[in-house]
Every structure is written in C-alpha cells, then in structure tokens.
Amino acid sequence: MDELKIIQQKLIAIFKEHIPPLKIEIESETNFKVSGTKEAMQGKQKVDGYYFGSVVPKPKDIRLYYFPIYTHVSDFENISSNLRKCLKGKSCFHIKKMDVELENDIRKMVNKGVELYLKDELI
C-alpha cells in the first residue's frame, strides 16, 4: 500500500474516534466528510449537522480540511510548527508525509476541535 493511502486511512481513523458526537456524511474513495449531529446554523443556512472536517486524497498529498481551525482561530494559534507547515490557507492541511509526531499533533488538534464544538453546542 502506498504512503498516501496509509496517511488517508490514518486521518480517517482519527475522525472516526469521534463518532459520535460526529457523524459520517460522506465515505468514499475520494472524500470522507464528518459533521455534527445537531441541527445548526452554518452561516445563514440551517444544516443537519455543523461541518467539522474532511479527508480528500489528491495526486501528491492528502488534504485534511479542518473547520474548527477556521471557526476558532485563536484556540489553534499554538499548533506545532510541524503541523503549521502543512497548513495551506485557513483550514486546509496538505499532508505529504506523516510520522508519529505529526499523527499525534493531528489527533490532539481534532480532539480539541471536538471539545470546542461540544462546548459551543455545535455538535
């Protein structure tokens, strides 16, 4: 199995550790998407579950879209420099290689996002 596929599986497994309170919206070879289970306002639109994150494979990396870093910016200012290097834009991480340290950093970040969203009753 190639390295990107392994990274994809590990990222999906990290999200799956939080089901519930998260739920799987999409699970396919090209997209894995999780959201909350409560009805919520997302912008001006009412949704069945507040968007939390996605794992999307691309030819050269795996994209981790992580919405809590966008909605709760100040709570994630101190993510590790290793993880920060992967952040492209406001909420998308491009993961090309993943060692144990980066995997743990991502797990901590996702755990924190779940805690924040639970506290704010978004999920």
Phi and psi restraints in degrees (value plus and minus 20) as a CYANA .aco file:
   2 ASP   PHI     -97.1   -57.1
   2 ASP   PSI     141.5   181.5
   3 GLU   PHI     -80.5   -40.5
   3 GLU   PSI     -60.1   -20.1
   4 LEU   PHI     -84.1   -44.1
   4 LEU   PSI     -58.5   -18.5
   5 LYS   PHI     -84.3   -44.3
   5 LYS   PSI     -59.2   -19.2
   6 ILE   PHI     -84.5   -44.5
   6 ILE   PSI     -63.2   -23.2
   7 ILE   PHI     -80.3   -40.3
   7 ILE   PSI     -65.9   -25.9
   8 GLN   PHI     -77.0   -37.0
   8 GLN   PSI     -67.0   -27.0
   9 GLN   PHI     -83.9   -43.9
   9 GLN   PSI     -59.3   -19.3
  10 LYS   PHI     -86.5   -46.5
  10 LYS   PSI     -61.4   -21.4
  11 LEU   PHI     -85.4   -45.4
  11 LEU   PSI     -61.8   -21.8
  12 ILE   PHI     -82.2   -42.2
  12 ILE   PSI     -61.9   -21.9
  13 ALA   PHI     -81.6   -41.6
  13 ALA   PSI     -57.6   -17.6
  14 ILE   PHI     -82.6   -42.6
  14 ILE   PSI     -64.7   -24.7
  15 PHE   PHI     -83.7   -43.7
  15 PHE   PSI     -61.5   -21.5
  16 LYS   PHI     -84.9   -44.9
  16 LYS   PSI     -40.1    -0.1
  17 GLU   PHI     -82.3   -42.3
  17 GLU   PSI     -36.3     3.7
  18 HIS   PHI    -133.9   -93.9
  18 HIS   PSI       8.4    48.4
  19 ILE   PHI    -129.0   -89.0
  19 ILE   PSI      98.2   138.2
  20 PRO   PHI     -89.2   -49.2
  20 PRO   PSI     150.0   190.0
  21 PRO   PHI    -102.9   -62.9
  21 PRO   PSI     -32.1     7.9
  22 LEU   PHI    -101.0   -61.0
  22 LEU   PSI     139.9   179.9
  23 LYS   PHI    -151.1  -111.1
  23 LYS   PSI     132.7   172.7
  24 ILE   PHI    -102.8   -62.8
  24 ILE   PSI     103.7   143.7
  25 GLU   PHI    -112.1   -72.1
  25 GLU   PSI     -63.1   -23.1
  26 ILE   PHI    -158.4  -118.4
  26 ILE   PSI     115.5   155.5
  27 GLU   PHI    -161.2  -121.2
  27 GLU   PSI      80.2   120.2
  28 SER   PHI    -162.4  -122.4
  28 SER   PSI     159.0   199.0
  29 GLU   PHI     -85.1   -45.1
  29 GLU   PSI     -46.7    -6.7
  30 THR   PHI    -126.6   -86.6
  30 THR   PSI     -24.5    15.5
  31 ASN   PHI    -183.8  -143.8
  31 ASN   PSI     114.4   154.4
  32 PHE   PHI    -148.5  -108.5
  32 PHE   PSI      99.7   139.7
  33 LYS   PHI    -149.7  -109.7
  33 LYS   PSI     113.0   153.0
  34 VAL   PHI    -142.9  -102.9
  34 VAL   PSI     129.7   169.7
  35 SER   PHI    -166.2  -126.2
  35 SER   PSI     157.7   197.7
  36 GLY   PHI     -96.0   -56.0
  36 GLY   PSI     157.2   197.2
  37 THR   PHI    -129.1   -89.1
  37 THR   PSI     -26.2    13.8
  38 LYS   PHI    -116.6   -76.6
  38 LYS   PSI     125.1   165.1
  39 GLU   PHI     -82.4   -42.4
  39 GLU   PSI     118.8   158.8
  40 ALA   PHI    -172.2  -132.2
  40 ALA   PSI     141.4   181.4
  41 MET   PHI    -109.6   -69.6
  41 MET   PSI     104.3   144.3
  42 GLN   PHI    -137.4   -97.4
  42 GLN   PSI      79.9   119.9
  43 GLY   PHI      50.5    90.5
  43 GLY   PSI    -146.7  -106.7
  44 LYS   PHI    -119.1   -79.1
  44 LYS   PSI     -14.6    25.4
  45 GLN   PHI    -131.3   -91.3
  45 GLN   PSI     117.1   157.1
  46 LYS   PHI    -104.9   -64.9
  46 LYS   PSI     109.5   149.5
  47 VAL   PHI    -144.7  -104.7
  47 VAL   PSI     137.7   177.7
  48 ASP   PHI     -89.5   -49.5
  48 ASP   PSI     -45.9    -5.9
  49 GLY   PHI    -180.0  -140.0
  49 GLY   PSI     114.6   154.6
  50 TYR   PHI     -86.6   -46.6
  50 TYR   PSI     109.9   149.9
  51 TYR   PHI     -79.8   -39.8
  51 TYR   PSI     115.6   155.6
  52 PHE   PHI    -136.2   -96.2
  52 PHE   PSI     -69.6   -29.6
  53 GLY   PHI    -197.6  -157.6
  53 GLY   PSI     149.8   189.8
  54 SER   PHI    -165.7  -125.7
  54 SER   PSI     136.5   176.5
  55 VAL   PHI    -143.5  -103.5
  55 VAL   PSI     100.1   140.1
  56 VAL   PHI    -150.6  -110.6
  56 VAL   PSI      97.3   137.3
  57 PRO   PHI     -95.0   -55.0
  57 PRO   PSI     119.3   159.3
  58 LYS   PHI    -145.6  -105.6
  58 LYS   PSI     146.7   186.7
  59 PRO   PHI     -77.9   -37.9
  59 PRO   PSI     -55.1   -15.1
  60 LYS   PHI    -130.5   -90.5
  60 LYS   PSI     -24.8    15.2
  61 ASP   PHI    -184.4  -144.4
  61 ASP   PSI     158.1   198.1
  62 ILE   PHI    -133.0   -93.0
  62 ILE   PSI     110.0   150.0
  63 ARG   PHI    -114.8   -74.8
  63 ARG   PSI     108.3   148.3
  64 LEU   PHI    -130.4   -90.4
  64 LEU   PSI      87.0   127.0
  65 TYR   PHI    -112.6   -72.6
  65 TYR   PSI     104.0   144.0
  66 TYR   PHI    -153.4  -113.4
  66 TYR   PSI      79.0   119.0
  67 PHE   PHI     -89.0   -49.0
  67 PHE   PSI     -52.7   -12.7
  68 PRO   PHI     -77.0   -37.0
  68 PRO   PSI     -50.3   -10.3
  69 ILE   PHI     -90.7   -50.7
  69 ILE   PSI     -39.1     0.9
  70 TYR   PHI    -106.9   -66.9
  70 TYR   PSI     -60.9   -20.9
  71 THR   PHI    -103.6   -63.6
  71 THR   PSI     -43.5    -3.5
  72 HIS   PHI    -149.8  -109.8
  72 HIS   PSI      36.6    76.6
  73 VAL   PHI     -70.5   -30.5
  73 VAL   PSI     -69.6   -29.6
  74 SER   PHI     -84.7   -44.7
  74 SER   PSI     -44.6    -4.6
  75 ASP   PHI     -95.9   -55.9
  75 ASP   PSI     -31.8     8.2
  76 PHE   PHI    -139.9   -99.9
  76 PHE   PSI      -2.1    37.9
  77 GLU   PHI     -85.2   -45.2
  77 GLU   PSI     -44.8    -4.8
  78 ASN   PHI    -124.4   -84.4
  78 ASN   PSI       8.5    48.5
  79 ILE   PHI     -85.1   -45.1
  79 ILE   PSI     137.2   177.2
  80 SER   PHI     -80.4   -40.4
  80 SER   PSI     133.1   173.1
  81 SER   PHI     -83.8   -43.8
  81 SER   PSI     -53.1   -13.1
  82 ASN   PHI     -80.0   -40.0
  82 ASN   PSI     -64.4   -24.4
  83 LEU   PHI     -94.0   -54.0
  83 LEU   PSI     -59.9   -19.9
  84 ARG   PHI     -78.1   -38.1
  84 ARG   PSI     -56.1   -16.1
  85 LYS   PHI     -81.8   -41.8
  85 LYS   PSI     -46.7    -6.7
  86 CYS   PHI    -104.0   -64.0
  86 CYS   PSI     -35.6     4.4
  87 LEU   PHI     -95.4   -55.4
  87 LEU   PSI     101.3   141.3
  88 LYS   PHI    -139.9   -99.9
  88 LYS   PSI      98.0   138.0
  89 GLY   PHI      61.8   101.8
  89 GLY   PSI    -173.3  -133.3
  90 LYS   PHI    -110.7   -70.7
  90 LYS   PSI     -49.4    -9.4
  91 SER   PHI    -164.7  -124.7
  91 SER   PSI      -3.7    36.3
  92 CYS   PHI    -138.3   -98.3
  92 CYS   PSI     103.9   143.9
  93 PHE   PHI    -124.3   -84.3
  93 PHE   PSI     111.7   151.7
  94 HIS   PHI    -121.5   -81.5
  94 HIS   PSI      89.4   129.4
  95 ILE   PHI    -123.6   -83.6
  95 ILE   PSI      92.9   132.9
  96 LYS   PHI    -122.0   -82.0
  96 LYS   PSI     -54.2   -14.2
  97 LYS   PHI    -160.4  -120.4
  97 LYS   PSI     125.4   165.4
  98 MET   PHI    -158.2  -118.2
  98 MET   PSI      96.8   136.8
  99 ASP   PHI    -118.7   -78.7
  99 ASP   PSI    -199.8  -159.8
 100 VAL   PHI     -81.4   -41.4
 100 VAL   PSI     -59.3   -19.3
 101 GLU   PHI     -82.5   -42.5
 101 GLU   PSI     -66.9   -26.9
 102 LEU   PHI     -85.7   -45.7
 102 LEU   PSI     -60.6   -20.6
 103 GLU   PHI     -79.5   -39.5
 103 GLU   PSI     -63.6   -23.6
 104 ASN   PHI     -86.3   -46.3
 104 ASN   PSI     -58.2   -18.2
 105 ASP   PHI     -82.7   -42.7
 105 ASP   PSI     -61.9   -21.9
 106 ILE   PHI     -86.1   -46.1
 106 ILE   PSI     -62.9   -22.9
 107 ARG   PHI     -79.9   -39.9
 107 ARG   PSI     -65.3   -25.3
 108 LYS   PHI     -81.7   -41.7
 108 LYS   PSI     -61.8   -21.8
 109 MET   PHI     -83.4   -43.4
 109 MET   PSI     -65.0   -25.0
 110 VAL   PHI     -85.4   -45.4
 110 VAL   PSI     -62.5   -22.5
 111 ASN   PHI     -76.5   -36.5
 111 ASN   PSI     -65.1   -25.1
 112 LYS   PHI     -83.8   -43.8
 112 LYS   PSI     -61.1   -21.1
 113 GLY   PHI     -81.7   -41.7
 113 GLY   PSI     -61.8   -21.8
 114 VAL   PHI     -83.0   -43.0
 114 VAL   PSI     -64.9   -24.9
 115 GLU   PHI     -79.2   -39.2
 115 GLU   PSI     -65.8   -25.8
 116 LEU   PHI     -83.6   -43.6
 116 LEU   PSI     -64.1   -24.1
 117 TYR   PHI     -88.2   -48.2
 117 TYR   PSI     -55.3   -15.3
 118 LEU   PHI     -85.2   -45.2
 118 LEU   PSI     -65.3   -25.3
 119 LYS   PHI     -80.2   -40.2
 119 LYS   PSI     -59.7   -19.7
 120 ASP   PHI    -107.9   -67.9
 120 ASP   PSI     -14.2    25.8
 121 GLU   PHI      36.8    76.8
 121 GLU   PSI      18.1    58.1
 122 LEU   PHI    -110.4   -70.4
 122 LEU   PSI     -42.5    -2.5
